[in-house]
């Protein structure tokens, strides 16, 4: 069993016991984690969604925050992230998911046609081996604490 598969299995086993700042989305590709969340009527406020995304994974990246320079709205928000490998990205968050729109903070390149990811976990998993390692280590530490306490 490969490392990625092992981590996914551990995530499935421990997802219900992780602390709030380490919530894990392990849904299948045909479901959407963005259907649950902060909604205003039938419209989500992507600015609030973006803040939640940042809180979920800040522990596993070097820097991450919702852009103050780029205009966010109910239907779109921009997140700046620097991976543990010191690579910077500007991410776009919409109902379609998250995608890279720039390779520097606060940069949107309209010519980029990058893949949407359903979750921030999926996106960072493809961009950053350091994220994968930090997330896996945090998960293993949590599982060890659960084992020690018998819960």
N, C-alpha and C positions, 0 to 999 in steps of 0.2 A: 504494500500500500504506500503510495507516494506521500510526500510531505503535505502537499495541498489537500489531498484526499483525507489525510489524517486530521488536519486542522478543521476541515469541513465537518468531519464526523464528531470531533470534540465540540465544535460549535453547536451542533445539533443536540448533543448530550447535555450541554451546560447552559444553553441559552436562557432557560427559565430561571437560572440561579445567578446570573451575572448582575453586578451592580448596575444602577441606572446609567452611569457614564460609559458602560461597556455593552449596552444593548446590542444584540446581534440580529440581523435580518437574514434568515436562511431560507427564504421563500423560493419556490421554483421560478423559472424564467417566465412562465406564462401568467404569473400573478404580479401584482404591482404593490410595492410597499408604499408608494406615494398616494394610494387611494385612502390610506389611513393617515391621519395627521391633522394639522391645524387647518380648519376650514372656516370660511366665512360664507354661510349659506352653502351654495354649491361650488364656490370658488375658494381655493386655498390661497393664503397669503404666503407667497414664496419667500418673502423676507424672514418671516418667522420660521418657516421650514429650514431656511439656510442657517439660521442661528442654532437650530436643533442639530443639524448635520455637523456643524462645527463642534458643538459640545460632545457629540458622540465619539469623535475620532481624534480630538485634539491631543490626547495622550500618546498617540502613535505617529505623529508628524512633528516636524520642527516648528512650523508656524502655520496658523490657519485662522482666517477671519473673513467676515462678510465685507465685501468692498464698500468703502465709503465714497470712492470717486465715481464708480459706475452707477448709473441709475437703476435701482431695483424697483419692482412694481408688484402688484398682486400676482402676475403671471410669470415673472422672471426675477431671479436674483443671481448675483455674481459672488463667488467665493475665491479668495486668494489662498493658495496652499503652497508651502514649501515642504518637500519631502525630506526624510532623513538623509537622503543622498544630496541635499542642497540644490535640488532642481525645483524651480518655481513654475506654477501653473495658475491660470485664471480659469475657473470652472463656471459653467452656466447651469443653473438649476431651473427646470421648468416641469410641467406636468409630465413631459416625455422622459424625464430623468436628469442625470448629470452628464456633462460632457466637457472636454477640454476645449476652450475657445481661444486660449492664448498661452504663450510660453514665457510670460513675465507677469508680475502682479498688475492688475488693472488694465490688461491688454486684451482686446477683443479683435480677433482677426476674422473678418467676415468670410474670407476665402477658405478657412479651415472647414473641413467636412468630417469631423470626428464622430466616433460611435457614441451613442447614448448608453449610459449604464443605469440600470434600475436602482442601484443603491450606491452610496458612497463607498461601502466596503468593497464592492466589485470594482469600482473605478480605481481606488487606491491599490487594490490587490494587483491590478495590471500595471500600475505606474511605479510602484515602490516596493522593492524587496525588503527595505527597512521597515515599512509599514507592516508587511506580512509577519516579519520576525517579532516586532513589538506587540502586535495583536496576539500572535500565538503565545508569546511569553506571558502576557497578561492573563490570557485564558488558562494557561497551565498553572500559573500561580493561584488563580481563583479556584481551580479544581483541586489543587493541593490543600488549600485552606478548607474547602468543603470536606475533603477526605479526613483531615485532622479533627474537624469538629463533628464529623459523623452526620452531616446534613446533606 
